[in-house]
Amino acid sequence: MIDVTVVLFDGGLPSTFVAPVEIFSNAGVLWRIARGERRGEPYFHVRTASLSGRAVRPAVPMTIRPHCAIDAIRRTDLIVVSSVGGDLAAACRRNAALMPWLKRWHRRGVAIAGVCSGVALLAEAGLLDGRPATTHWGMVRSCRARYPKVRWQPERFITESDNVFTSGGVYAAVDLSLYLIEKYCGHEVAIQTARSLLLQTPRTWQAGYAAEPPAASHDDAAIRKVQEWLFGNFRGDVRIQRLAPLASMSARNFARRFKSAIGDTPLNYVHRLRINAARHLLESDALSIRDVSLAVGYEDVAFFRRLFTRYTGAAPREYRHRFGTRTNGSRAAVEQRS
């Protein structure tokens, strides 16, 4: 069982900690109950904590009492830092004891995730220096000024880099929780959890379709720049002759450097981006398979079907039937148009 600690703060929005608690607690449980099956064991053990162990007062008229103080925790696999309110400087002062605690757990290899304005506490602890990160769009200017070493990407719902995760505004806590369930338990459990709670599958990009996060463990800044460009433009012309100038390289040198940094060719990398985007559309949107193919950049639908099957192990129609979150009636109408 995966141990999750959700940290609560005065002044935050309760949905940023209630949503992770509900979603992790129901992963693998509610789906079985809804299908009339034996309850079984949950996948996650979830606790809540505050700095002192005392009740917190969020930014709405209620009081929430956590299970314990952060210093009482002896083991955990994942820490979720909920929101802290809009005054980041005051929140960092008020919660100064959290920063060394987060650093200690991070050094032990524990995953750390920040939600909305709670991301600022990860930045304050230095966990985001040199990494991609997102937060609520209304706080990006303040965060950029306060934490210039962080690669702020506010167009994204979720970022991941070396076991550190961040998410955007308040209800991105839902997306982050489902994303982490997929990370720990696999795609099928994440889809089942989304279905049982009537949620959409996780959105990774605020401005487009879901796609996997960049491989941020390498230190090739030129290749990282191209990766980040591809996330917004993978549907268009992505030939090496187009990409190499973005990195100020020849096509041959770019192809070599890209494979060295990413471990894959530029073409395969683009295919993976497109297929991941197609997966999300097949799960969440009422588009025909032809429309999905065009939406992710493939005009040849037969080629798209073959490629999708190669990368996922299932044909698009089969994948939609297995993982689609829409009702059977809606899905049948879409499949007739496919």
HELIX and SHEET records of a PDB file:
HELIX    1   1 SER A   15  ASN A   26  1                                  12    
HELIX    2   2 LEU A   30  ALA A   34  1                                   5    
HELIX    3   3 ILE A   70  ALA A   72  5                                   3    
HELIX    4   4 LEU A   88  ARG A   94  1                                   7    
HELIX    5   5 LEU A   98  ARG A  107  1                                  10    
HELIX    6   6 CYS A  116  GLY A  118  5                                   3    
HELIX    7   7 VAL A  119  GLU A  124  1                                   6    
HELIX    8   8 TRP A  137  MET A  139  5                                   3    
HELIX    9   9 VAL A  140  ARG A  146  1                                   7    
HELIX   10  10 ALA A  172  CYS A  185  1                                  14    
HELIX   11  11 HIS A  187  SER A  196  1                                  10    
HELIX   12  12 ALA A  221  ASN A  233  1                                  13    
HELIX   13  13 ILE A  240  LEU A  243  1                                   4    
HELIX   14  14 ALA A  244  ALA A  247  5                                   4    
HELIX   15  15 ALA A  251  ILE A  262  1                                  12    
HELIX   16  16 PRO A  266  SER A  284  1                                  19    
HELIX   17  17 ILE A  289  ALA A  295  1                                   7    
HELIX   18  18 VAL A  301  THR A  312  1                                  12    
HELIX   19  19 PRO A  316  PHE A  323  1                                   8    
HELIX   20  20 ASN A  328  ARG A  337  1                                  10    
SHEET    1   A 7 CYS A  68  ALA A  69  0                                        
SHEET    2   A 7 PHE A  44  SER A  50  1                                        
SHEET    3   A 7 ILE A   2  VAL A   7  1                                        
SHEET    4   A 7 LEU A  78  VAL A  81  1                                        
SHEET    5   A 7 ALA A 111  VAL A 115  1                                        
SHEET    6   A 7 VAL A 164  SER A 167  1                                        
SHEET    7   A 7 ILE A 158  SER A 161 -1                                        
SHEET    1   B 2 PRO A 132  ALA A 133  0                                        
SHEET    2   B 2 ARG A 151  TRP A 152  1                                        
END                                                                             
